């Protein structure tokens, strides 16, 4: 005998909640685990944006006759 439709619906909802919980747990564990690396990368990116680019130096191969 097949289970009633309401039981099947409850099982589907329960499975969805479990999947969402697992995704949230995985996301948080990655954020906590890689926090030092993410902070360093963010600081490095901000430092690169705030520093002016070095003046471009012409290479020895570029020769202009003007």
C-alpha positions as CSV (number, residue, x, y, z in Angstrom):
1,X,0.0,0.0,0.0
2,X,1.4,3.4,-1.0
3,X,1.7,6.1,1.7
4,X,-0.9,8.9,1.6
5,X,-0.1,12.0,-0.4
6,X,0.2,14.1,2.8
7,X,3.0,11.8,4.1
8,X,4.9,12.1,0.8
9,X,4.5,15.9,0.9
10,X,5.9,16.0,4.5
11,X,8.8,13.9,3.5
12,X,9.6,16.2,0.6
13,X,9.4,19.2,2.8
14,X,11.6,17.6,5.4
15,X,14.2,16.6,2.8
16,X,14.2,20.2,1.5
17,X,14.8,21.5,5.0
18,X,17.7,19.0,5.6
19,X,19.3,20.0,2.3
20,X,19.0,23.8,3.1
21,X,20.5,23.1,6.5
22,X,23.4,21.2,5.1
23,X,24.1,24.0,2.6
24,X,24.0,26.6,5.3
25,X,26.3,24.5,7.5
26,X,28.8,24.0,4.7
27,X,28.8,27.7,3.8
28,X,29.4,28.8,7.4
29,X,32.1,26.2,7.9
30,X,33.9,27.4,4.8
31,X,33.6,31.0,6.0
32,X,35.0,30.2,9.4
33,X,37.7,27.9,8.1
34,X,39.0,30.3,5.5
35,X,38.4,33.5,7.4
36,X,42.1,34.4,7.8
37,X,42.8,33.9,4.1
38,X,39.8,35.8,3.0
39,X,40.7,38.8,5.2
40,X,44.3,38.8,3.9
41,X,43.0,38.7,0.3
42,X,40.6,41.5,1.0
43,X,43.2,43.7,2.6
44,X,45.6,43.0,-0.2
45,X,42.9,44.0,-2.8
46,X,42.2,47.2,-0.9
47,X,45.9,48.0,-0.7
48,X,46.3,47.4,-4.4
49,X,43.4,49.8,-5.2
50,X,44.7,52.5,-2.9
51,X,48.2,52.4,-4.2
52,X,48.9,54.5,-7.3
53,X,50.3,52.4,-10.2
54,X,54.0,52.8,-10.6
55,X,55.1,55.1,-13.4
56,X,55.5,53.2,-16.7
57,X,59.0,52.9,-17.9
58,X,59.7,52.5,-21.5
59,X,61.5,49.3,-22.3
60,X,64.8,49.2,-24.1
61,X,63.1,47.7,-27.2
62,X,60.8,50.6,-27.8
63,X,62.6,53.0,-30.0
64,X,61.0,56.2,-31.3
65,X,62.6,58.3,-33.9
66,X,60.6,61.5,-33.3
